[in-house]
Amino acid sequence: MMIAFIPGLPGGSEWIIILIIALLIFGKRLPEVMRSMGQSIKQFKKGMEDVDVELSDESDNESSTENSDIPPSEEDPDSEEK
């Protein structure tokens, strides 16, 4: 199945030109740049996971404290006197 032509996206030969320009600009530093970009993405994902865990812990704590704030049901004092 062929992917439909989407205007604005580079084609095959355009990607090759972009890669050649990137090699000329970054040269020997390209692996180092890619490595640092990978580490940045990894740290970002880890931070997002930490936020998700913290939010889920907070929601769990809030639901447990909401249940503990409810006073136990008191018996009707009139029923004891009868």
C-alpha positions, 0 to 999 in steps of 0.5 A: 500500500502506497502512502498518499502524497502529503504536501509539505513533507520531504520526500526520499531525495529531500531526506538524503539532502537533509542528512548530508547537510546535517553531516556537514554541519555537525561532522564528528559531533553528530553521534555526540549530539544524537547521544545527548538528544537521546539522554534528554528524551530519556530524562523527559520520559522519566520525569513524566512517569514520576509525575504520573506516579505522584498524581496517582499517589495523591489521588489515592491518598485523597480518596482514602482521607475522604473516607476517613473524614466521614464520621461513623453512623451514630445510633438514634439516641431515642431508640436507647431510651425506649 
